[in-house]
Structure formats: C-alpha cells, structure tokens
Amino acid sequence: MAKTPILHRLGANGSNSYTVPTGKHLVANIYPAEHSEITMLQVNNVQYADLAIPIEDLIMPVRGAVFPAGSVIKSSAAGAAMLTGFLYDN
C-alpha cells in the first residue's frame, strides 16, 4: 500500500481547507498553529473537534484520525491548524 506524506496549513475561518483526494484515505494528526486563538476543526461542514482553548492555553491535538476520500477538513474559527499525516491508497 503506497503512502504519501502530507503537511498542510489549514487557514483561519475556513481558508485553505484540505480535501482528501479520490481513491485515497488520510491518517492525520492535526494541531493548532497558533494556540492563542480558538481553533475549531470541521470535517464536511460538521464540527469535529476544538483544538485550542486560549483561556487555559491548553492544546488538544487530534491524533490518528482517519478521513475517507472526499472529506473536506478546515478550521472554522480564528485560529489556524497544521495537518500532518499520510495519504494511503484505498
């Protein structure tokens, strides 16, 4: 099974989203890029996780998440996020 490394910055407020390509699935870790802002992660326009809570300066990454082909991953708040992981052939 071929795998391709991915490093992608998810911009604040939905800018620079990432779409998992057809015929692939993504195994990803997603971290807040600027933990001074709240970063909410959305997948296919549904809230998936809160990555950072600035009041406590707590960073809560998503680790080992699996996303199928066609999934659109984005930050839906003021903070950006970094997506890292591997694309695998289906």
CORUR-V712505 format. One record per residue. N is the residue number from 1. RES is the residue in one small letter. PHI is phi in radians with two decimals (999 if undefined). BURIAL is b if it has 9 or more other C-alpha atoms within 8 Angstrom, else e. Layout:
n,res,phi,burial
N,RES,PHI,BURIAL
N,RES,PHI,BURIAL
//
This chain:
n,res,phi,burial
1,m,999,e
2,a,-1.27,e
3,k,-2.30,e
4,t,-2.19,e
5,p,-1.22,e
6,i,-2.24,b
7,l,-2.41,e
8,h,-2.50,e
9,r,-1.58,b
10,l,-1.56,b
11,g,-1.26,b
12,a,-1.11,b
13,n,0.95,b
14,g,1.49,b
15,s,-1.33,b
16,n,1.02,e
17,s,-1.19,b
18,y,-2.20,b
19,t,-1.96,b
20,v,-1.21,b
21,p,-1.14,e
22,t,-1.01,e
23,g,1.39,e
24,k,-2.26,b
25,h,-2.34,b
26,l,-1.97,b
27,v,-1.90,b
28,a,-2.31,b
29,n,-2.01,b
30,i,-2.29,b
31,y,-2.16,b
32,p,-1.11,b
33,a,-1.48,b
34,e,-2.25,e
35,h,-1.37,b
36,s,-1.45,e
37,e,-2.06,b
38,i,-1.24,b
39,t,-2.11,b
40,m,-1.90,b
41,l,-1.71,b
42,q,-2.08,b
43,v,-2.20,b
44,n,0.93,e
45,n,1.13,e
46,v,-2.07,e
47,q,-0.99,e
48,y,-1.92,e
49,a,-2.87,e
50,d,-1.67,b
51,l,-1.64,b
52,a,-2.53,b
53,i,-2.11,b
54,p,-1.15,b
55,i,-1.03,e
56,e,-1.77,e
57,d,0.96,b
58,l,-1.71,b
59,i,-1.84,b
60,m,-2.17,b
61,p,-1.29,b
62,v,-1.65,b
63,r,-2.19,e
64,g,1.20,e
65,a,-1.31,b
66,v,-1.96,e
67,f,-2.14,b
68,p,-1.36,b
69,a,-0.93,b
70,g,1.55,e
71,s,-1.15,b
72,v,-1.88,b
73,i,-1.94,b
74,k,-2.68,b
75,s,-1.57,b
76,s,-1.97,b
77,a,-2.43,b
78,a,-1.19,b
79,g,-1.61,b
80,a,-1.64,b
81,a,-2.50,b
82,m,-1.92,b
83,l,-1.83,b
84,t,-2.25,b
85,g,2.78,b
86,f,-2.36,b
87,l,-1.59,b
88,y,-2.08,b
89,d,-1.17,b
90,n,-1.29,e
//
